Amino acid sequence: MNTLSPRQASELAAMAYRAKGASKVLDVRSIVGPNLRNSFEFVTGDSVVDGVSGGFFSHLFGLSTGFAFVGKGINEFAGDSVIAIRGTASLRDGLTDLNCGLSASSSNKMVHAGFNKTFNSMKQAFAQFVDSNRKAGNTGVVHCVGHSLGGALAQLTADWVNTEYSLPTKLYTFGAPRVGKTDFARSTTTKLENIYRSTHGADPVPKVPLWPFIHAPFNGSEFRLDDGQGLNVSAHKLDGTPGYLNTASASDWSTLKQRSDNFLSQPVRLRFEDRAQASFSSHWADKISSALITLLKDSGYYTAVVTQAAISSSLTFYDMVARTLEQVAKASARFAEQTLGLLGHMLVFAGKVVGKAFELTYNMIKWVFDSTMGALYRSVRGALNGLD
């Protein structure tokens, strides 16, 4: 079964951005790089897929633009096909909106509503492409590729291809955000042939939406392509430094460094007096999520919170978490200390000065969550600027 190399996948992700504004008469072959030219054929007039992103009026009036390229495999990839989807700054507000909402994916799992709406605007064109391939006897691997928000759309596309057609499907993403909650991540991990999720250490976009959104592969691994520290908007770019085109230039995935993504299942308990160790970084974004999950499990609230997460927007969910932590802190001195340790580290992560312990009231806890999420989402918005 064929697999795209890191170089091929990253070049396809970059090529997808050329779809915006591309006309149906564009000679797509003119923009296909040498690493792809002998592997996939992009036919003029049939290779550009339009989609609709943005807010209410964009969807109301069908303001579509080129969003993806589709191609058929040749030579060693004969029988395969590829769908490469671009990112877009017009979905930035949806990604960083804590009241984003949820909707059912093709596999009937709850996912980010904004991503799902944009995917659905392209689904008919994707169906025509896949149906045409199947009629021609091309039932090999469908390779779904995307950078940034295009990676989120590629995951929804891969889920749909496998659910609708039962075709072998592989997913390749670079700097993609989380798409769905636990059941979607588990389902995607089980159904897809392989998931090649690549990140940079300082890229903020893969850190959102926050838990309980979960990456696929579930409790699996990611390809960490550099050793970047902190959170930096430039780490999200395809080109430049570090640039996913540079860091994913290898010819084989086995040469790239993998990092376990099972941190959410590891217990983390933080002490308030150690709060200065926290920093605005990818590492601490992960560790704070782990500490929150640990506290909810230790106090016996985890199952109830996760159940609520399945039906709540992030705004409603974190309001509920703040109220829950107020109750947790009242339950015992040990839980109060553990809650204070978590919140102290969150404030340092957000760049706040924390001089002494504070009361664990709902209003205070909610303010800490708002401050932490605000700092992270500001970084994400900066990273997504300029994608269009």
ABEGO torsion letter per residue (X at the ends): XBBBBAAAAAAAAAAAAAABGBBAABBAAAABBAAAAAABBBBBGAABBBBBBEBAAAAAAGBBBBABBBBBBBEAABGBBBBBBBBBAAAAAAAABAAAEBBBBAAGBBBBAAAAAAAAAAAAAAAAAAAAAAAAGBABBBBBBBBEAAAAAAAAAAAAAAAAAGBBBBBBBBGBBBABBAAAAAAAAAABABBBBBBBAABAAAAOBBOABBBOBBGBBBBBABABBEBBAAAABABEOAEAAAAAABABAAABBBBBAAAAABBBBBBAAAAAABBBBAAAAAAAAAAAAAAAAAAGAAAAAAAAAAABBAAAAAAAAAAAAAAAAAABAAAAAAAAAAAAAAAAAAGBBBABBBBBBAAAAAAAAAAAAAAAAAAAAAAABGAX
